[in-house]
């Protein structure tokens, strides 16, 4: 099947099963490349978020009722796409008593039943820092736990008004400190108004929290209502960010203008595993 046919197959499959993808909802620039290779990042718990981050294209509002059949349909989609690495993300659901963590865990278990050999990566919100909600997801055994810091400390309040720098680092640290922890991953955007020194500070803070997989990409303004782009970073700078992160000790780094959190996620995980094997 060629790339155009694969794109159509993924588009039809997602629509038939009534699912959402972050690829479409967040207007990802890599959608044709990823869908053309038969992969997609599946988004749980609807297409409306209880938060209103200044960088994100996903609509904020009052989400619809909880869809308890979603885990089964997501697992079916993953099986029909014959995925080797499944990436799950979701909107923030601060309106739910468990923050939506139960649906996340059920989806992980449903995928394990359908695709026992596949690795599973989750990209989660901060669960308002509530340990029980975080542990519900982690107890389901994802291979990769990803929570994005998004930007530097100084810009957090402006970019993520319902989150915080310290809370995000605490969530990542809690995942990294678990017995038999998953690979812990995070992402940063550039072009929001940060300096390179501030970016390097954030990279070091992530490493100190236990993060070992890192993505760095260019922020692109989804609509005129979102925060404007402050600068477009040269490719040479992205290469320097990657070199600095690897020098600090990160095992897997994807850094480039079009890099997003789930872009080539399986490759990043495999590279990290190879680095760990070589070091042991």
Secondary structure, DSSP 8 states (H G I E B T S, - for coil): --HHHHHHHHHHHHHHTT-EEHHHHTT-TTHHHHHHTT--EEEES-S-BS---TT--S-BS------TTHHHHHHHHHHHTT-SEEEEEE---TTSTTTTHHHHHHHHHHHHHH-TT-EEEEE---GGG-HHHHHHHHHT--SEEE---BS-GGGHHHH-TTS-HHHHHHHHHHHHTSTT--EEEEEEEESSS--HHHHHHHHHHHHHHT--EEEEEE---SSTTS--------HHHHHHHHHHHHHHT-SEEEEETT--TTTTHHHHHHHHHHHHHHH-
